[in-house]
Amino acid sequence: MTSPVTTDKADPGTRHNIIGYARVSTRDQNPKAQEAELYAAGAAKVYVDHGESSRITARPQWLACLDYLRPGDTLVVRKLDRLAGSERILIEILHELADREIDIRSLTEPAIDTTTPMGRALYGIVAVFAQLRVDTIRENTRRGLEYARAQGRYGGRPKALTPAKVKEAVAWREPDEHGRPKKTYQEIADLFDVSRHTIMRAIKEAENRDG
């Protein structure tokens, strides 16, 4: 596991920091080239995961990066595949960043730059098509399950979060004696074997219902 960069010019007390994230999937790869590009793009702090798969979201430095980012910050990556190895995971990450008012910029994909009006428009189109693809896969899966049930076969997973689990998740986000949440969103997600975005959405919906 590689620690964040040693030179840290980011100011957590202000907004609009540019924060970089780099990842290499194997130990024999060197992330220095990615780091250099991110610095050149204006990143004040870079988080690096070394030898971590893009198919999982619980990457140590990625979680640290998410915890550091604040509304108004810009996350810079060399390419979107540094963030996720599947469309489903990528869409969850992009939705989470948008919900938290964090911009994103890809150095090799000009359409992905939510810091500019044109970039936001193109990003929206890209996100719509990616979501459409995922929705199509889900719809095909649903139809397959319905057909299987009609044939007397049953399958599929139960609902990810029951009301009891949502209530427990909300309780874990209550502050401890130091004023900090008892567990992070990722810790709760790992506890229930769901995505971080699923936990955040469920807690937000519960809080809105309870007023």
N, C-alpha and C positions, 0 to 999 in steps of 0.2 A: 504494500500500500504506500503510495506516494503522498506526502504531506502537501498542503497548499504551498504556493510559491513563497519564497523567503522575503521577497520585497513586496511589502503591502502598503500601497498608497491610498487604499480605499478609506473613506471616512464614514463609519457606521452612524455617525451623528447627523449626516447630511443625506440628501437624496440625489438621484441621478448619477450614482456610481456606475461605472462599466465593469462588470464582473465576467471573467472568462471561465469556461469549463472545457477541459480536454480529457480524452480517454484513449487508451490503447488496450487492446483486448488480450494481448499476450505479454509475458514478462520480457521476452527478447526484443520487443519493440521499444523504441525510444520516443517519448512524448515531447522532447525538447523543441522539435520543429513546430508542433502545434502551439506550444507555449509562446514561442517567439512571434508567431503570427498574431496571437491574441494580444500580446503586449503591444505590437506594432499598431494594432487596431484601437489602442487606447485603454486596454484593460488595466485597472489599478490592482487587481487581485485575480489570481488564477487558481482554480481547484483542478487537481489532476488525479484521475483514477488509473492505476497501472495494473494491467492484467485482470480487468473486470469485464464481465460480459454485458453487452447492451440489452440482453434479454431479461435482465433483472433490474428493478428500480432501487433496490436497497444497496446501492454502491456507496461505500463510506464517504468519499469526497463529494459525490453528487448530493447526498443527504446534507452534508455540511454546507454545500453551496446553496441549497434550497433554504436552509435555516438562516443563512446570512443575507439573502436577497430581501430587499424591502420595496414597497411600492415606489415607482419612479425609477428604479434601477433598470439597467439594460444587461441582459445576459447575452454574451457573445460566444459563439462556437464556430469551429472551422466548417462543420457540416452537420446537418440535423441527425445523421446516423451516429454522431458522437453521443447524442442524448438517448436514443432508443433504437432497438433492433427490430421493432415491429410497429405497424401502423397503429395498433390498439394502444400500445404504451405511449407512442409519440403523441397521439391525440389527447390522451389523459394529461400528459405533461404540458402540452400547449394550452389546454383548457385551464389547468391550474395556474400557469403563468398569467394568462389573461384575467382570470378571476382575482389574482393578487396584484393586478396592474403593473406587471413587470414586462418590459419590452424584450424582444428577442431579435438577434441579428445573426445571420449566417454569412461567413466570409466568402463562401464559394457558391452560395445560392442567392443571387440578388433579390429574388422575389420575397425572401424572408428577411424583412427589416421593418419592424413595426414602429420604428422611430420616425418614419417619413409617411406622408399621406399616401403616396403611390405604393409604398411597401406594405402599409396596412391593408390597402385594397387588394393587392395581389396575394398577400398572406391569407386574407379572408377567402379568396377563391381557392387557393391551395387547400386550406383547412376544410372547406365545403366538400371538395372532391375526395379528400382523404376520409372524411366522415361518411360520405356517400358509399364509398367502398366498404367500410366497416359495417355500415347499416345493411348493405346488400348481403354481406356474409352472414350477418345475424338473421336476416329475413330468410335466407336459404336454410339456415340451421333450424329456425322455427318451423318452417314448412316440413322439413325432414322429420322433426319430432312429432308434428301433428300427423303426418302420414304413418309414422311408426306406431303411434297410439291407436290410429284407426285400424291397424293390423294387429292390435293386441300387444304391442311391445311398448315399453315405457323407458324413458331415459331422461337425461338432463340433470342439472344441478339444482338443489333447492335455492331459494332466495339467499343472497350472500349475507344480508344483515337483517336479523329479526328485530322487532321492536325492543326486545330485551337487550340485544347487543348494542343497538343504537343508544339506549339509555345508559348502558355501561360505558360506551365510548364518550358520551357527553360528560359523565362523571370523571373520567380519566383526564379530561381537559380542564377540570376545575383547578384553581391555583393551590399550591401547597403552602407550607408555612413561610416559604421564601418569596411567594407571589408568582411562582412559575408553574405552568401546567404540570400535572403529575406525570404525564407521558406525552411524547411528541406524536404528531399525526402518523409518522412512519412506524413508531413503536406500536401504536394501536392497530394500524393496518396489518403489521406482522402478526399481532396477537390473534386477529380474526381471519388471517389469510386472504385479505382483499387488498386492492390498490389504495394508495394514499389519497387519490382523488375521490374514490368511493367514500372513504371515511370523512373527508372534508365536506363533501356534498351532503352526506347523511346528517352530520352534526349541524350544518348550516340550516338544513330543512327543519330539523328538530327545534332549533333555537327560534326559527321564524314561527313555527306552530305554537310554541310556548310563549311567544311574545316577549 
